Each structure stands twice: as structure tokens, then as C-alpha cells.
């Protein structure tokens, strides 16, 4: 039998009770399970970041201490104490690093300017070779001059993975690595993982959908409520193909009556960051009650477009943009923003983890001055009902930061719907969600659209299975991925 990479054991009264899990050389494991099943928790235990009484992870000396972890929580940590709008500004804190600086030898190995080191020429040469390989695998060359805080969700995932691999780990633990990646990048990441496996890297991959399983995956561990349901060899037929996102049905026929009033009008909108052209003379009109699906690869400008609409991006104020008939730059920011419900990976990163779920929902309802409206008893009841509709009954007083990433996304969806907005911006609404939660979310959105015909919806999705019902118009930003 091949040598063990690690052995995981849990006592009967510990999380993952009674589990004995052995990972052997030549195996590559995927871990699956619904939201809240313990995938991220298990990942942090394996990486040695979360001590757990009654749980033991034994590794040989050549593996122990050479474990790298990638989680969405790291993306939230990088957001730190920054403010959400900072990522759209050209002038940010001098402490903010470029991707080049963040992926440097000194930064990856946390070397301070005052540290005295011996001759590390050979080590730096190996690092440089690995960096060139990762640049090719993850298309990083076009990102290196960008600020980390200004990367899109998908670009940040690629950069975090490269940083983890630059540490030359022997065991790599990936928690939902495909979240936020466009279809082409997901395909390329699967190929990259296969290549890394062929080079001898051991991997544990916390995944949500069978179409994410790379060809190198050999075994599967299924979790539910901090327990192992089953473990064993992976069936090849589970490695399925995915379909690209598209409108849920053909464009609906318009009637002959006067068109509904425009909610959003853009004329010749162009956005550049340095030499990088993100949006190029975009003309777009969205009318009341329309439901648009936005598609395009990572970095093509989808999230930038949402930031212009919400007023977070200062580039909005030098453009011909009208929201609810109000030109950007003419004041009335909060009058407009209070009519918008929004959910996005960026909002999830910057939401205060100490707020309870109810407090997080209430923070989405603002008055004309931009202050949070004090909820009435009826509105409190409505917020609780929304949590229940999204499967979070009993979580009202739980801290936002204590929830799984999927549960956090559900809370933010409730927050977006709570103020009964006129415009709903859904930037990857099903990110981090398992199939059951995704089905629930799409059903709630579909019900909301049927109940509110005047509601205007703009939705970004990278998977056909994540497109809400009723998205019958499409804006494909196309674009090209940098690098």
C-alpha cells in the first residue's frame, strides 16, 4: 500500500465523530456536502489553523509544515478594514500592495526588511521558476501591476491560489476554488490542478458541483452536519460537463403600448484603469420591469458596471449615466441608492462579521440621508420571514462572521430583498451555495419577480444552473481576460 499523506481521526464526541480517514500517495480527494456541513471547518483543521479537541491529524515529517490552504475567508481577510468603495479609486492607502508586490518572494515568505538571512540564491531561483509557471497557468501577467484591493472576485481567487502555490506546499487544501471563475477559467483551473497532480502535489478539494471535479480526483468524502456520510473511490461518471449561462427563455415579446420608463441609461460609458480598458463606449438602456443577464469572462467589466450604477465607483461621475432619471454627479446619491438592493462577493467580503444576521439585513434599508432606518416590529417580522424563506430559521442572532460562506450569501440575499427595491443588482447570487440552497434561492427570486412585475433585475452569473427564472434579456460584455 502507498504511504500515507495524512491520517485524520475524530473521537466519538468530537466534530466528524468517529471518523478515521486516511489519505494515501497517488490519491486526490474531493470533499462535498451542503452549506454548513463543515467543509471549510475541516479544511482549516487539516491546515492546522483551527485546533479541535478530540480531532487529530497525523502527517509524516515531509508533509507536516508544508501545507497550504485557500479559502474564501482569506479573500475576506484581505479586505480587512478597508472600505468597499476603495477598490474603485485610483488613490488608495500607501499600504495597499500591487499583485507584483504581494506575490514577491519577500511577501510570500513574510520576510521583513530587518531580517538577517543566509544565502538564499538557489531558493529565490526556484521561486522565480515557480512564479513563471503560475503566471502561465493562471494568466497573472496582466494582473501584476494592479492593486490587490482592486481585483475582481475571480481575479482575486486566481491570485490567492498562486500565492498558496508559491510556498511550494506538499499538500494543498482548496476550499471552493472555482467560486467566481468564468467557464473558461474554470476549465483552465481544472487542467492546472491535473498538471499539479502530475507533478506530485497532494490535494484535498472542497467542491460543490460534479462539473468542478478535475480528472485527477480519485476519491470523495461526503459531509453533512459535521459528520462523514460516506467515503470512497470517486465514480468517473460524476465528472460531468457544464453548460454556459444563457437567458432562461427567449426574449419575450413586447407589447405595443408606450414603453416603460427607463431605470438605467448609459451613453458612451468608458472606464480605464491606467492602460487597461474595462468598458468601451457602452450604450445601454434598461427599462422598468426588465430582467437582464450579464455575461462575460472575469475582468470584462461586469462588477465595474454594477459599481457605476450603485455610485460606488468615482468613474460614474464623469460619465453620461442616469439612474431613475437622476444624472450621476447631481447629488441625490442616497435617494437613488435606497431604491437599489444589491448582493455581491465584494459586499460579502466587507460586511461586518460582528453584526447579527438581523442587523446585517437591517443595514440594507437606508433613509434619504444614508442612515439605517430603525425597523418597526412589522419590519422585524419581515426580516425573520426572509431568513426562514432562505432556510436560515433560528439564525437571527447568529454573528454574520460565524456563518459558512454559503449561509452568509443567503443573509445578503435577504438583505437585498428586505427594503423592497425598485432595482435589484445580483452579482453572482448563487456563489458559495450548494445545489439545495441554490434551488431555494432561485425559487425565492422567481416568486419575487412574479409578485413584483415592476421590479428591474440585473444579474451576473457564470453557470446556467445559477440563472434565476425570468432573465430574458442578455448583455454580453465579452472582453478579454488580461494576460
N, C-alpha and C positions, 0 to 999 in steps of 0.2 A: 504493500500500500504506500502511496505517496506520502511525504512528510506533511505534518500539519502546519498550516499558516497561523491558525489560532484555534483555541477551544473555548467556547462560551458556555458557562454553566450558571443556572439560577436555582436557588433553593425554593422549596415549595411555597414559602410565604413571601417571596420576592417578586418584583415585576418579571414577566415572562416565566412564571412559576414552573419549576421542574424541567426547564429546557436544558438539553445537552446538545450543543451544535458544534460540529467540527468542520472546519474549512481546510481542505487539503490542496496541495500543489496540483495544478492542472485544472482546478475548478474556478469558475467565476459565478458568483451568486447574485441574484436579484431578490429584493425584499419587497413584497407588496402588501396591501391592506388598506382599509378605508381611512378617511380622515380621523385623527385621534387614536389610531390603532397602536401608535408607538414607534413609527418608522424613524422619525427624527431623534427621538429619545434613544433608541437602540444605536443609531449612528454615533451619537455623542458618547455613549458608553464604550463602544468599540474603539473610538478615537482617544479614550482616556480623558475626555473633557468633563464627564459627568460621573462622579463616583456614585455607586449604587450599592447599598447594603444588601448582602445576600446574593450578589452577582459577581462572578469572577471571569476575567478574560485572560487566558494564558497564551503567550506568544513566545516563540523562540527569540533568542537574542538578536538575530539578524533582522527580525521584523519589528520587534518592540523598539519604540523610539523613532521608527521610520514610517509613521502612519500619517497620512494627510486626509483632511476632511473638507468637503464642500457642502455648504448648506445655504438655504435662503436667509437664515438668521445672520450669516456673515454679511450678506448684502444689506440687511437692516442695520447691522453694526457699523458698516462703513458710512451709512447715512449719518450716524452719530447724532450730534447735537445741531447739525446743520439745519437750515430751514428749507422747505420744499422748493421754493422758488429759486434758490441759489444755483441750481443746476442749469438754469437758463441764462444766467448772467455771465457776461464776458469778464467782469471784475469780481473775483471772489476772494476769500481769505487766502493770504500768502501761505497758509499751512496746507492748502489743497494741493495734492500731487497730480502730476500727469501720469498716464499709464506707463510711460517710459520710466519714470522715477519709481513708480510703485512696483514694477517688475524688475527693478535693478537688483544686482547681487546683494548690495548692502541692505535694501529694504526687505527682500525675501528672507534673508538670514538674520534680520534685525540687528545689524552691526551699527554701532554708534560711532560718530567721528572720533571719540576719545578711546575707543577700544584698541588695545595693542594685540596684533595678530602676527603669527609666523608667516612663512612663505606660503601663499595660497594661490600661486600662479596656475598650477595644474587644476585646482578646484574651480577657479574662475574660467579656465578654458573649457572644462566640461559643462559649466553653467551656460557659457555662450553657445556651445553646440546645441544644448537642450533648448535654449531660447530660440534659436533659428528654426529648429524642428517645430516648436509650438507655434511660432509665427505662421508657418505654412499650414499647420493642421487647423488652427483656429482663426486665420485671417486677421492677425493682430497688427500688421504693419501700418494699416490705415488708422489705427486707434492710438498709436503710441504718443502722439502729440496732444491728444485730448485729455482733459481733466477727468479723473475718475468719477467725480461727482456729477459730471455731465453726460455719462454714458447712458444709453438706453438700457432697459431691463435685460434684453437679450445680449447686448454687448457686454454688460457687467457680468453675466453668467459665464461667458467665454473667458473674460479676463480673470475671474476668480478661479476658474478651472486651471488656466495656465499658471497662475501663481502657486496653486497647490502642487502642480506637477514640477515646477522649478525647484522644489525642495527634494527632488529625486526620491520619492517615497517608495517603499516596497509593498505597501498596502494602501490603496486609495479607496476612500469611502465617499460615495456620491449620493447626496440626498436631493432627489428630484432635479437632476442636472439638465433635463430638457425643457424645464419651465421657461416660457418666454422666448423660446427659439423658433424661428420661422422654419417651414418644412425643409428647405434646402439645407439649413444649418443643422437641423436635427439629423438628417441623413448623413451629413458630413461628420457630425459628432459620433454617430454610431460607428462609422468607418474608422474614426480616430481611436475609439475605445477598442475596436478589434485590433488595430495596429499596436496599441499599447499592450494589449493582452499577449500578442505575438512576441513582444519584446520582454515578456516575463513579469509584467506588473500584475499583482493580485488586486481584485476589485470586489467590493460589495456595493451594489447599486440599488438605492431605494427608488422604485419606479411606480408609475400609476397605470400606464396603459401598455398592453402587449405590443403595440406597434413601436414602443420605445426600446424593446429588448434588443441589444446588439447580438450579432451572430455568435460572438464569443461566449455568451451566457450559457451556463451548463446546468445550474441548479436554482431552485426557487424556495424561498422561505415566506410563508403567508402568515400575517399577523392579524389579530383582531382583539381590541380592548386589552392590550399589554399581555397577550397570550399568543403562543405559536399554534396556529390551527393545523398546519402540515408543513413538511419539508421534504424535499427530494429532487430527483433529476427533472430538469425542465423539458417539457414536451416541445419538440420543434414546431408543431403546428400553432403554438401560441405566438410565434414571431410573425406577426401579420403586417400587412401594408396599411398605410393611412391614406386618406383622401384629402385633397386640399379644401380650404374653406370656400364656400360659394353662397350666394343668396339662397334662402330656404325654399324659395319658389320663384318662378319667372316674374319679371316686373309686372306689377298689377296695372290694369287698365285705368287710366284717369278719366274722370267724368268730364262733361263739357261745361260744367259750371265754372265760375270765376275761381282761379287758383287760390289756395290758402295763403295767408301772409307768410313772408319769409321769416324764418327764425335765425338763419345764418346766411350772410352774404360775404364772399371773399372775391376780390378783384385784383388779379396780378400779384398775388402774395408770394414774396420771395424771401427766403431765410437762408443766411450763410453763417457759418461759424468758422472764421478765418477763411481759408481757401475751400472749405467744404460746403458745397451747395446741398441744402437739405430739401427745400421746396423751391420750385422754379416756376414763377408766374402762374400760380394756381388760381383758376377761376372756379367758383363752386357756390351754388345756391341750395340751401336746404329749407324746405317749407314745413309748416306746422303739420304734425302727424306723420311725417315721413320717417322711414326706418332704414338707415344706411349701414351697410357692412363695409368696413375699411380694411383693405388687404395690402400686402407688400412686405418685402423682407425686412429684417432687423436693420435699423438705421435709415429707412426710407422716408421717415418724417411723420409717422402716424401719431406718436406720442407728442412730438413737437406741435402738430396741428391741434391736438387737444389742449395743449398748454396755451396756444394763442386764443382759443375760444374761451377758456376759463379765465384768461387775463393774468396767468402766472408768468408768462414769458414777455419780457420787455420789448421784444421784437414786434409784438402785436400793436404797439402804439405808434409805429411808423409805417403802418400798412393800411390799405383800404379794407377794413374789416368791420362789419356791423353784426351785432348780436342782439336779437329782439329789436332791431331797428336802431340800436344805440351805437354810434361810432365809437370805437376804442380810442381813448385819449380825451374824451369829452366828459370825464367824470362818471359818476353813477356806477362804479365798479361793483359795489355790494348789492345794488338794486338788480344788477344783472346776475351776479354770482349766486344770489339766494334763490334764483329760479332754476339753477343747474344742480342736478345730482350727479355724483362722479365716483367712480371706483377705478383704481389703477395700481400697478405694482409699486409705483413711487409713493403713492399715498399710504400704502401698507407699510413701506419702509419708515416713513416719517411719523406715523401715528404714535402718540404717547402710549407706551406699553403699560403704564401705571393706571390708566383710565379703566374703569369697568366697562363691560360691554354696553350697558345702558348709556353711560356717559359718552362713550365713543359715538353712539347713534345720535345723541342729543347735539353733539358738536357739529353735526351736519346741517343743523337748522339755524340760519342766521337771520338777523334783522337787517334793516336798511343801513345801519351803521357798521355792520360786520361783526356784531356781538352775538353770542349764542343766546337764543331765545329760551326763556325759562319754560320748561314743559309743564303743561297742565295735567291734571290726573288723567284726562282722556288721552292726551298725547303719550303719557307714560304707558298706558294700557296698549296703545297702538304700537309702541316700540316693542313691548313684550310679545305682542302678536306677531310682529315681523320676525323676531328671533325664533319664535315657535315655527313659523312657516319655513324658515331656513334650517330647521332641525336643531336649534340651539336652546330648546326649552331647559330651564334650570341654570343657564349660563349668565343670567342677567348681571350678577355681581362679580363674576369672574374677571380678573385682570386681563386686558387685551393681550399683554405680553406673555401670559401663561398659556394661551391657546396654541394649538397647532397652526401652521401656516394656512392650511385649508379652512380651519374654523375662523381665523382672522379675516380671510377673504369673505366669508359668509356674513360676518358682522358688518364689514364695509359695504356690502351689497344692501343690507338692511338700512344702513345709514344713508345710502344714496336714494332709497325709495321713501324714507321717512318724511321728508318735507314736501312730498307730492310735487316734484319738479315739473317744469314745462319742457326741459331738455335733459336727457339722460346720456351721460358720456360713460360708456362701458369699455374700458381699456383692458382686454383680456379678463372678462368677468369670471371665467372658469379656471383661471390659473390656480395651481396647487390643489385642485379638487379631484376627488375620486369619482368613479362613474356614478355612484348613487347620489352623491351631493350635486354633481353636475346635472343630473336629470332633474333633481328638485329645483335647482336654480333656474334652469331653462323653463320649467313649468311655471314658476312664480313670475318670471319676466313675461312669458306668454299671456298669463292671466292678467297682468298689469296692462299690457298693450290692449287686450280686448276690453278691459274695463275703462280705459282712458284713451279714446281714439285720437285725442288732440296731442298726446304725448309724442314728442320727437325724440328719436333714439339714434345715436351714432355708436357703433360697436366695432372694436378691433378684435379679431380672432385669428389664430394660426391653424386651427383644426376645424374640419367640417362638423365634428361632434360637439363643438363649443359655440356654434352659431345659434342664437336664440330664434325661435319661430317668428316669422313676420319680417325678417330682414330681407326686403325685396328690392332694394336698390344697392348698388355697389360702386365704391370709389377705390380703384386700384392705383396706389401711388407708385407701384413699380419700383423704380430706383435701382440702385446697385449697392451691394454691400462693399464697404471700404476694404481695400487690401486685395 
